[in-house]
């Protein structure tokens, strides 16, 4: 499943995205990395289920009122690690 999702994203980045931008759609992505790059990294790092969830959450945050900027994929261990104090 991971390979299929990554291949689909690669097809989008290579063929569909340049075609859409040549039609005159506004500007580029307001985030770094772009949403398709973010999705690829998230799926490769976290697997197909959680990676797709992270990518969808990123797409929902991409709107005209968003500030954009640097938004990197959370590391693998940060998703499951809860900060706590050691017991005395």
C-alpha positions as CSV (number, residue, x, y, z in Angstrom):
1,X,0.0,0.0,0.0
2,X,2.9,2.4,0.8
3,X,4.4,1.9,-2.6
4,X,1.1,2.6,-4.4
5,X,0.6,5.8,-2.4
6,X,4.2,7.0,-3.0
7,X,3.9,6.1,-6.8
8,X,0.6,8.1,-7.0
9,X,2.2,11.1,-5.3
10,X,5.3,10.9,-7.6
11,X,3.0,10.8,-10.7
12,X,1.2,13.8,-9.4
13,X,4.4,15.8,-8.8
14,X,5.9,14.8,-12.1
15,X,2.9,15.2,-14.5
16,X,-0.2,16.7,-12.9
17,X,1.3,19.5,-10.8
18,X,3.3,21.1,-13.7
19,X,0.2,20.9,-15.9
20,X,-2.0,22.6,-13.4
21,X,0.5,25.4,-12.8
22,X,0.9,25.9,-16.6
23,X,-2.9,26.5,-16.8
24,X,-2.5,29.6,-14.7
25,X,-3.5,28.5,-11.2
26,X,-2.5,31.0,-8.6
27,X,1.0,31.0,-7.1
28,X,2.6,28.0,-5.5
29,X,2.4,26.2,-2.2
30,X,2.5,28.4,0.9
31,X,4.2,25.7,2.9
32,X,7.7,24.3,2.8
33,X,7.9,21.4,1.9
34,X,5.0,21.4,-0.6
35,X,1.9,19.4,0.3
36,X,2.8,16.5,-2.0
37,X,6.4,16.3,-0.7
38,X,5.0,16.4,2.9
39,X,2.6,13.6,2.1
40,X,5.4,11.5,0.6
41,X,7.7,12.0,3.6
42,X,4.8,11.4,6.0
43,X,3.8,8.1,4.3
44,X,7.4,6.9,4.1
45,X,8.0,7.7,7.7
46,X,4.8,6.9,9.5
47,X,3.2,4.3,7.1
48,X,0.1,4.5,4.9
49,X,-2.5,5.0,7.6
50,X,-0.9,7.7,9.9
51,X,1.0,9.2,7.0
52,X,-2.2,9.7,5.0
53,X,-3.9,11.2,8.1
54,X,-1.0,13.7,8.5
55,X,-1.2,14.6,4.8
56,X,-5.0,15.2,5.0
57,X,-4.5,17.3,8.1
58,X,-1.9,19.4,6.2
59,X,-4.3,19.9,3.2
60,X,-7.0,21.1,5.6
61,X,-4.6,23.7,7.0
62,X,-3.8,25.0,3.5
63,X,-6.2,27.8,2.9
64,X,-6.0,31.5,2.0
65,X,-5.9,32.6,5.7
66,X,-3.1,30.3,6.6
67,X,0.3,31.9,7.2
68,X,2.2,29.0,5.7
69,X,5.9,28.7,6.2
70,X,8.1,25.8,7.3
71,X,6.0,22.7,8.4
72,X,8.0,19.6,8.6
73,X,6.7,16.1,9.2
74,X,6.9,15.1,12.9
75,X,9.5,12.5,13.7
76,X,8.5,8.9,14.2
77,X,9.2,8.7,17.9
78,X,7.5,12.0,18.7
79,X,4.2,10.6,17.6
80,X,4.2,7.9,20.3
81,X,6.3,9.5,23.0
82,X,4.5,11.3,25.8
83,X,6.7,13.5,27.9
84,X,6.8,12.7,31.5
85,X,8.8,13.1,34.6
86,X,10.6,10.1,36.1
87,X,9.2,8.8,39.3
88,X,11.3,9.6,42.4
